Amino acid sequence: MPAAKSLVEHVRQRSFRSRRHHPLLSGRALPWPELAQIQSWYVAATSDAERREIGRQFEKAVQEFHADGPVTAEEELLALKIEAILAMGPVQVNLDLSRSESAVFTRRQCAEQLRLAGWKVAKIAPALEVSATTIRSDLAFMRSAALE
């Protein structure tokens, strides 16, 4: 039996049906601000009837979201970046590093967090705007640093 779809998958595939899927709205925030706003209303709702109504509003919003035309590559990349940020845990800050060293250090931590969250290198690279080779190098660096 295939695994249940996530809310993100339902949105991307236009398969969200309020009656069956509205409990998914209480999960991780979506990477599309207009849909995440409705999702936040669902989380704040105080009754089942209110949540069901918000679920119906969300279902309509998903259809309208897709009615605006196909998602552009730029919108998909932005959604991927937001999804990456939401998937990461806290990132350590080292104030002794220069700006460029700090950016590399942060990228390495982000790559490691996303890999631990189950992301593949091919998905991490565009989210962090670097090549897959750079991500593999970053992950190798983080593994070697953990062994020290």
N, C-alpha and C positions, 0 to 999 in steps of 0.2 A: 504494500500500500504506500503510495507516495506521501511524502511529508506535506503537512498543511502549509498553505501559502502564507507568507507574511503580509502585513498591511501594505508594504511597499510594492510587493508583487501584485496584489489585487489592484492597486492604483495603476501601476504600469500596464497591466493587462485588461483594465476596465472591467474587472470581474467582481468588484466590491458590491455586495448586496447587504443592505442594512439589516434585514431580518436575520441573516445568518452570521454576518461578520462584525456587527457593531461592537462586540467586546474587544476586538483588536484595537479599537481606538484608544484604549487605555494603556497601550504599550509605548514603545520608544517613539519620540517625536519624529514626524515625517520631515524629509528634506525640502519640501515645497511649502514656503511660508503661508500661502493662502489656504492650504489644506491643514497645515499644522495649527493654524488659528482655530479652525472648527474643532480639531482634535482637542485643543486645550479647553474648549467649552465642554466637551464630553467629559473630560477628566474632572472638571469643576462642578458638573451636574450633581444634584442632591437626590434625585429620584430616578427610578427605572424608566418611568414614562418620559421624563426629560431627556434621558440618555437615548431612548429609542427615537425620539423626535430629532435629536441632534444627529443620530445615525442616518436618518432619512435625508436630512440636509446635507450631510457629508456625501451620501450616494449621489445626490443631484450635483454637488460641487465637483465630484470626480468626473461625471459626464460632461459638465461645462468646461472643466480643465482640459479635457481632450478635444472638445468642440472648437477650441481656439486653434486647432491645427496640430500637426505632429510636434513633438518635443524636439527642439533643435539640439544640435551637438553641444552648443554653448550652455543651454539649459540643463542638459544631461550631465555635463561636466560640473556645473555648479551644484546640482543635486548630489553628485558623487562626492564632492568636497564636503558638503554639509553632512552627508551620511558618515563620512570619515571622521569628522569632528565629533559627531554624536557617538561614534563607536569607541573613541579613545577614552582612556582614563586620564587622570591628572598627569601633567608633564612636569618633570623636575626643572627648575630654573637654576642656572649657574651664573651668578653675577660677575664672576672672575673672567669670563670669556669675552672676547671681542664680539662685535655684532655679527660678523660672518661666521665665526666659530660657534656662536650661540645658535645661529640659524641651522647650521649643520647638525649640531647636537640635538636640537629640537626635532629636526626632520628624522634623525635616527630613532629618537624615542617614539615619534609618531608611527614610523614604519613598524617598529617592534610591537607597539600596542595594537595596530591594525592586524598584524600577522597573528598575534595571540587571539584576536577576535575572530580569526578564521578567514581573513581576507587573503587572496592569492596575490603574488607579486604583480601580475598583470593588471590587477585592479588598484593596487596601492600606488603604482607608478604614476598614472594620470591624476590620481587624487592629490598627490603631493607635487605634481608638475616636474617630475624628473624621469629619467629612463629606468627601465627594469634592471639594467646593469647596476645603476647607482643604488637602487633599493637592495639588490642582492649584496652589494658591498656594505651597505649600511647594516643590514641584518647580520652579516658575518662579523662586522666590527662589534656589534652589540653582544653577540654570542661570546666572542673572545673577551670582551670587557667583563662579562658576567663570570667567566672562569677565573679571573684574576683575584 
